[in-house]
Each structure stands twice: as structure tokens, then as C-alpha cells.
Amino acid sequence: MISSIVYAQNAKYTLEFDKDDEQLVEVKIIDMNGQELYSKQIDTAGKIHEKIESNIENEGVYILQISQGMNSLSKKLIVE
């Protein structure tokens, strides 16, 4: 599975993780109402350095969800 690091600056996020295989990884940002604000699929292996520019304009709490096969990792994003 993957482990991640998220850096935030002005609603732009950098996601870094190591991916062992070519199995598809899906990255999503979801608001607290369940609306998907960002979605991308990554299918390459190795060190992943993904820049995310989302349309998050309002302050609040959002969920970053990273899924690979049956595994899923969720992290809270707080926009102030």
C-alpha cells in the first residue's frame, strides 16, 4: 500500500508517496457533503509527486482519499 505526505499552500496541494506496483491508485478530494471536488487516477509505479490544484474556495474541512485495490487511506484537509 501507499503512505503519503500532503503539503498545502493556497488551495494547491502536493501529494508525495511511494507506489510499489502498477496497480491503479485513485486520489480524491471530497467535501463534507460527499461532493467530489477532485479526482485523478495514477497507474505508474515508483515515487509519485502529484500537484493538485483544486477548486476549494471555502474555508472548511475536506477529505483527501487515496485508494489502491482494497486499501484506502483518508486524511483530513483543513482550509482556513
Secondary structure as GFF3:
##gff-version 3
##sequence-region A 1 80
A	DSSP	beta_strand	4	9	.	.	.	ID=ss1
A	DSSP	beta_strand	12	19	.	.	.	ID=ss2
A	DSSP	beta_strand	25	31	.	.	.	ID=ss3
A	DSSP	beta_strand	36	42	.	.	.	ID=ss4
A	DSSP	beta_strand	46	53	.	.	.	ID=ss5
A	DSSP	beta_strand	60	68	.	.	.	ID=ss6
A	DSSP	beta_strand	71	79	.	.	.	ID=ss7
###
